[in-house]
Amino acid sequence: MATIDLTVLKDRQERTIKRVRERNIIIPTFAQMKNPQLIPDKIVEELRGIGLWDLNPRNLYRITWKNEPIANGGAFGKVNYMEFPKEFTGTSARIIALVGKWFPTGSHKVGAAFGCLVPRLVTGQFDPTLQKAVWPSTGNYCRGGAYDSALLSCPSIAILPEGMSKERFEWLSNIAGEVIATPGSESNVKEIFDKCWELRKSGEDLMIFNQFDEFGNYLWHYEITGHAMEEVLAEVMGPLDNYRGLVSATGSAGTIASGDYMKQLFPASKVVASEALQCPTLSENGFGAHRIEGIGDKHVPWVHNVKNTDMVVAIDDEAVVNLSRLFNEDVGRRYLVKKGVPEKFVSQLDLLGFSSISNVVSAIKAAKYYELGENDIVMTMLTDSMELYQSRLREMHEEYGEYSEYDASAHFAHYLKGISTDNLVELTYAERRRVHNLKYYTWVEQQGKTYEEIQEQWYTRNYWQDIRDQVDEIDDLIEEFNGKVGLL
């Protein structure tokens, strides 16, 4: 049975405890990330003098959806979210998204990386005095991993495709110990895996935290993102409202795990997976390159609970890149206001990065397919913001010239109001099994998983629940570790 290995290696753990004590590091629990009211007052007070992106170990406590939405000195509040008005979406269904900009690094991937690294760190399985943490990613995960590593005093190597945005490389060059650019762009995941095998054979003492097969990624989103969604629903649902489902790009299949949590609360709800139309792996067993940064594909992540997925939608990357201009150019924003979209809402559209735009378009598409109405709620997430894509806007300016009202009207009509129910597949049991079986070619043939493991994922009843049940044990290990460090 696959669970997160929580075996304690005492000699290695002792070295880690000594290092952590010397570097003044205290590690938060999952419970504190869900409910920051549990964070000790002295840490909250320290945070008042620390910037959201600062390389300060206290920012580990800001790995939560509940940060005050300011860049410096913030405390905690309710979950950060936004609701999209019907003048924008073209559907009367309520579409609500968690906002990821207010995590350190501007993306929720610091949480996924935390879920992978910290259980290994507190058990002594990862020894930062001897080893380097390797973070393979198509973008934000390796940023989150490098950042968490810096806060936890762990040497790190970040791996990402050479075609990713300049902002990612520039920032990583100051944070990670080493940055490796692999061939290709967003959908070139195998090249990242190949580099990992090359590093394994190098003889250097490394631990590779591959988000695509690390159950800590799944568990963090199931527990933290799932609970955040539950809290938002408790706040916004009226007596006649119904929660209908979650929409998320698959990416590493971490974030979509929150749909598993919500499905336990609302068994009739849907989990909708989104991918790029130019790389329709889940919907058509397909492949290709695309420009929706943040959702690497050409494979099915090992940690994707496909049996719980109800629909796959494919989004044209032309929609994403053109809507990014509509949402962020002054002319585009003025046009949206002219078309009746509330000005206050329009002023917040920079909260949507590329994969966030894709998620929202996917949510609109699902709402239209299921013919949802004003009392139906669909949830999604804004994984990062346009802060990480300013170079892309400049590149489009150079390539296409000034953005005009004519451009805005065309993009609004075609890519927003024109969202239709094409390019989607509602998954039958057999269709789910087809998608699950695609894991074989990546994970069994290439990455060392076994035939027995892939069968267990599909046929063993408690496979995913056994992973979810480890949260309390991990928190106990973190508290015990902090106690031995002695800084609280």
Secondary structure by P-SEA (a helix, b strand, c coil): cccccccccaaaaaaaaaaaaaabbbbbccccccccccccaaaaaaaccccccccccccccccccccccccccccccccccccccccccccccbbbbbbcccccccccaaaaaaaacaaaaaacccccccbbbbbbcccaaaaaaaaaaaaacccbbbbbbccccaaaaaaaaacccbbbbccccccaaaaaaaaaaaaaacccccccccccccaaaaaaaacaaaaaaaaaaaacccccccccccccccccccccaaaaaaaaacccbbbbbbbbccccccccccccccccccccccccccccccccccbbbbbcaaaaaaaaaaaccaaaaaaaaaacccaaaaaacccccaaaaaaaaaaaaaaaaacccccbbbbbbccccccccaaaaaaaaaacccccaaaaaaaaacccccccccccccccaaaaaaaaacccccccccccccaaaaaaaccccaaaaaaaaaaaaaaaaaaaaaaaaccc
